[in-house]
Amino acid sequence: MDVKIKIYFTHKEKQFMGIGVYWLLLGIKKYGSIRRAAEDMHLSYVKALGMLNTLEKTLNKKILNRRRGGDSREGASLTDKGEKLVVLYEEYQEKVKSFAGTEFENFSSKFNLTD
């Protein structure tokens, strides 16, 4: 047996940061494109854009540098704040999952889940 948890941040009952946004930010970092990162996740561009706009609006911080121009009319990169958010979210997620795993082991042994 194992424990699985879903971590996401909310503000005024509205989700603004979770694993999906995290993966989207990693995709933007990898591809330099919101559209390409969204396609890689099988998300519509509009959905991805909405997630990113909600993130920036809620945090009141610029997370992306967005560029327009040329034939492709796309391009994006993470700001320093965006880079920091990715690193800190990753660290936070690992700590929470580790804690949850340890606590589940304690719970499991006390309740004898494996018997």
N, C-alpha and C positions, 0 to 999 in steps of 0.2 A: 504494500500500500504506500501511497505517496500523497502529498498535498499539492494542489494547484491553486494558485491565486492570481487574480487579475488586479493589476495596479493602475489606477488612473486618478488624475487630479480633477477636482471640480471647483467651480466658483458659482455661488448662487444657484446650486443644483444643476449646473450645466457642465458637462465634461469638456475639458480643453486640452488635456495631455494624457496620453496613454501609449500603449505599445504601437498602435497604428501610426500615431503622429511621430513617434520615435523612429519607426521604420521609414516613414516618409522623409524625415530629415536626413537619415542615413542615405537614402536613395538620391536625394538632392545633392548631398555631398559627393556621392559616387559619380553621378551622371552630369551634374551641373545644370539640371533641368527639372522643373516641377512636372512637366508633361511626361517626361521619360520615367521619373520616379513613380508617378501615378500608374503609368502603364505597367511597370514592373510589378506593382502590387495589385493589378487588376482593378484599379479605382478609376472612376471618371476624373477627368481634369477638374471639372466643376466641384466635385466632392473633395478632392485634394485641396483645391484652392480655398474652399470653405473651412476645412480643418485648419489650414495655415492661418487664414485670416482670423479665425476664432482664437487661436493660440496667441497671435500677436496682440490682438485687441484685449484679451483677458490679462495678459502679462504687461501690457502697455510698454512693450519693448520690441524693437526691430530685430527679428530673428533671421530674416532673409534679406539678401541683396538681390533685387529683381532687375533684370535687364531686358529691354526690348530692342529689337532692331534686326536688320538683316532679313534674309528670306525666312528663316525659321521663327523669328519673332519670339524667341524664348531664351532663357538663360537665368540661372539662379545659383546662388552660393550662400552658405551660412555666414552670418556676421560673427564677430567674436562672441557675442551673447548667445548666438545659436550654437556655436561650437561648445561653449561652456554648458549650455542646457543639455546637449547630447551626453556629454561626459558625466555630468552630475546625475542625470536621470538614470544612466546605466549603473553608476555606483549605487544609487539609492535602491534601484530595483534588485541588484545583487544582494545588498544588505538585508532588505525586507524578505527576500526569498530564502536566504540563509537562516534568518531568524525564524521564519515560519516553518522551515524544515526541521530545525532543532526542536521547536515547540511541539511539532507534530510527533516527532520521535518520543518526546516526554509523554505526551498525551497517549500515544499508542501503547507505550510500555505500561503506563498506569491502568489503562482500560483493557489491556491484553488483546489488542486488535488482531494480533497475529496468531492467536490460539484458535 
